[in-house]
Amino acid sequence: MRAEKPDQPDSPDIRIADHEFRRFCDFLYRRTGIVFGDGQRAYVERRLADRILAAGSRGFSDLFARLLVEPDELEHLISAFTVNETYFFREDYQLRCLTSTLLDRITARKRRSQPIRLWSVPCSTGEEPYSIAIWLLENWPHVDSWDIEIVGSDIDVQALKAARDGIYSERSLMRLPRPLVAKYFTALTDGRYRIDDALRGSVQFSQVNIIDQGDTGPWRDMDVIFCRNVLIYFDDMARRTAANNLYDCLAPGGYICLGHTESMSRISPLFHVCRFPEAIVYQKPGEGGHA
Ligand SMILES: C[S@@+](CC[C@H](N)C(=O)[O-])C[C@H]1O[C@@H](n2cnc3c(N)ncnc32)[C@H](O)[C@@H]1O
């Protein structure tokens, strides 16, 4: 008797044809703004193969079909392709600029009853918005007399879950002075550190795709947006889309801080360039005038 051929192979087919690679890169670009070229094909294929195996898919076509209808699968995929590298007090010259200059200018045009709204987008696993909170507590004498709202947003829901959990490795904390680690964290038995509950409660987290106007639309009147170290992964068109969306989210006279390798002048003419001693930041013109 001839053995029956199984309907499905035991192991999935993880080879990806040229047209599938291009189709996938185009799909990922439209969903996230992140650009992968031919030079990164091996990297993309490795991650896709991992997702095919982890999702129990039969191969690329099967996974791709599921991405279109299963939101969980799409979230896993986006997590697999985002670079979440971040750490506490990264590019702290901008935090210095925030407390030495930006907040004075922002509070000068506000009433005490109005909140100061600071947005870390993308926030990855939370180090950036928590750094802003710690920096303000340590360095801004008016911290108790203003209502300060700090929001952290990212496209990657797994990174956001880690941000909400607030548990960090030594590596994440490498730039944070030890007395501040002792003050704001509890050491866990596995060598990691949990951030204080009060600090954890001071940041609100939410999923936002910065190239999707439907996602950024509800966010308005931000005084400062920290949009650091994501535009490097985009092409010009996605950068422009992100810049336009974030412009709409800023209050008139509000500021946007980019990563040190990124420059708004090359992306959008909408903003004024403000050169402060500590940092270059970009301002939405309007009420309150230029910096
Ligand atoms: C390298 S981290 C930067 C984190 C932090 N801003 C910093 O500078 O340390 C880049 C983050 O951008 C997020 N990201 C990528 N594309 C995005 C998009 N279209 N919208 C929102 N976040 C995105 C990734 O999930 C990742 O967490």
PDBQT file of the ligand as one rigid body, heavy atoms in Angstrom, charges set to zero:
ROOT
HETATM    1  C1  LIG A 301      15.248  53.157  18.113  1.00  0.00    +0.000 C 
HETATM    2  S1  LIG A 301      13.679  53.272  18.916  1.00  0.00    +0.000 S 
HETATM    3  C2  LIG A 301      13.771  54.938  19.529  1.00  0.00    +0.000 C 
HETATM    4  C3  LIG A 301      13.219  55.069  20.938  1.00  0.00    +0.000 C 
HETATM    5  C4  LIG A 301      13.464  56.412  21.619  1.00  0.00    +0.000 C 
HETATM    6  N1  LIG A 301      12.770  57.501  20.951  1.00  0.00    +0.000 N 
HETATM    7  C5  LIG A 301      14.934  56.722  21.705  1.00  0.00    +0.000 C 
HETATM    8  O1  LIG A 301      15.415  57.617  20.986  1.00  0.00    +0.000 OA
HETATM    9  O2  LIG A 301      15.648  56.062  22.467  1.00  0.00    +0.000 OA
HETATM   10  C6  LIG A 301      12.607  53.390  17.480  1.00  0.00    +0.000 C 
HETATM   11  C7  LIG A 301      11.146  53.062  17.799  1.00  0.00    +0.000 C 
HETATM   12  O3  LIG A 301      10.339  53.536  16.725  1.00  0.00    +0.000 OA
HETATM   13  C8  LIG A 301       9.188  52.716  16.686  1.00  0.00    +0.000 C 
HETATM   14  N2  LIG A 301       8.510  52.921  15.384  1.00  0.00    +0.000 N 
HETATM   15  C9  LIG A 301       8.884  52.486  14.159  1.00  0.00    +0.000 A 
HETATM   16  N3  LIG A 301       8.018  52.893  13.221  1.00  0.00    +0.000 NA
HETATM   17  C10 LIG A 301       7.063  53.616  13.866  1.00  0.00    +0.000 A 
HETATM   18  C11 LIG A 301       5.892  54.296  13.436  1.00  0.00    +0.000 A 
HETATM   19  N4  LIG A 301       5.528  54.339  12.150  1.00  0.00    +0.000 N 
HETATM   20  N5  LIG A 301       5.134  54.921  14.376  1.00  0.00    +0.000 NA
HETATM   21  C12 LIG A 301       5.490  54.893  15.690  1.00  0.00    +0.000 A 
HETATM   22  N6  LIG A 301       6.587  54.252  16.147  1.00  0.00    +0.000 NA
HETATM   23  C13 LIG A 301       7.373  53.626  15.251  1.00  0.00    +0.000 A 
HETATM   24  C14 LIG A 301       9.738  51.323  16.921  1.00  0.00    +0.000 C 
HETATM   25  O4  LIG A 301       8.744  50.440  17.354  1.00  0.00    +0.000 OA
HETATM   26  C15 LIG A 301      10.827  51.590  17.970  1.00  0.00    +0.000 C 
HETATM   27  O5  LIG A 301      10.338  51.337  19.264  1.00  0.00    +0.000 OA
ENDROOT
TORSDOF 0
